[in-house]
């Protein structure tokens, strides 16, 4: 009889998304078991996802993973585009870097999936995580009528052996890719569109005479190979990508060999030269767009990453979207396990992330066509050049693509604020503040690390103007917050004074640690007046949940009353 183990959450899939969910839960003290059927150390799987955008970097930074990734990957801060061998300005990836404002992490990180997985896996294991590598899910059942909290019973087995285990868990997360067994066993439909587009990606050691080939990104608007991608990766490796045009499909069909792929890669770079010294990884793949009917089923089953949405790599959204899924899910699931929230909050995961995935799918349909050198039916007659249309589409959707413009509708965890001009459901602004006695600033995002904890920012304004209101409001706020579960929140008081006025801190009412907003940049970022102050509530994932004036501090208790479980 197979041995039985218990855990709060079983995560199926040890790619970046599954690892991030597991790691995010571990940071909250939630017990997890992760199952991954492939031994990644034995796989030459260097390719796949590579580019991480600013908002993704911010979230990884708040999870204290970014430094380890930055030590390995290539920091990209610019790009170049060529057509007929001539530089073309304001086209392709160049547009993206022009729009990276409002963040201190204004770059892209190019790192192959093998290495990003290693960093996240090591962090997870260092926190005591249990990873069953070389084990696969066979089946699972959910019995919501059973006694106790462990409603999910799963069977896992070790590859090439008869060894098996039964895992009893409160929840199961399917992060097991486009062919997700968790999704299929749950019966969740995964509908979408198949296309005739096929793309080639090759990673390796290359040499070229293309000017500025080391900027990070390059695009070559080729007449014969679509919009050719050139990316600088980690360890001095480059990636080249191109579309299988109709002519190439007629020539090779689905039987393209590595040597033929290399020959076409050389042609795709014309009029520049390309010398391929070594190939680490290459692939020929079809472009399909699919999204699951739901990301949350049967009160116990959750899907994330490719398990619930697939699309092309044209805008490099795969891992970025998966990171958004994982970060959104982990804090909610962790809070449910700890009893802070009811399972109703897990519906907000589906309500927030599924529309974002659907929006990406719609964008990707146009991206994949134009990158393949074709103009979609919806734009025919309006554009003669697919590359020009790609630039227009990329420009119009750039804030969504780099993640800074992703936002969510109003809900129990994102309530329209009554002060400031930052909308609930949008990324909360970052800013520099000073600790007492320090001449070196610290970012708000560094203070608000993601451990599943809410952040209450008290904008004290100028104490000479706000002291009376602040004193009364802080007393009321302290009483309100004391009603919340222990560990659910943290507070910072931001004082609109110079750090040199440190002796005044003792006369300023506060909750939590105080920081000086010396140049008023934090107050300005949240559009809160230094004459009157205010309060902003940040979700654990760095999204603004609510904001209100100091005079209406009771509204903070009302907001949290709608979030916290009343069981």
Order of alpha helices (4+ residues) and beta strands (2+ residues): beta-alpha-beta-beta-alpha-alpha-beta-beta-beta-alpha-beta-alpha-beta-beta-beta-beta-alpha-beta-beta-beta-beta-alpha-alpha-beta-beta-beta-beta-alpha-alpha-alpha-alpha-beta-beta-alpha-beta-alpha-beta-beta-alpha-beta-beta-alpha
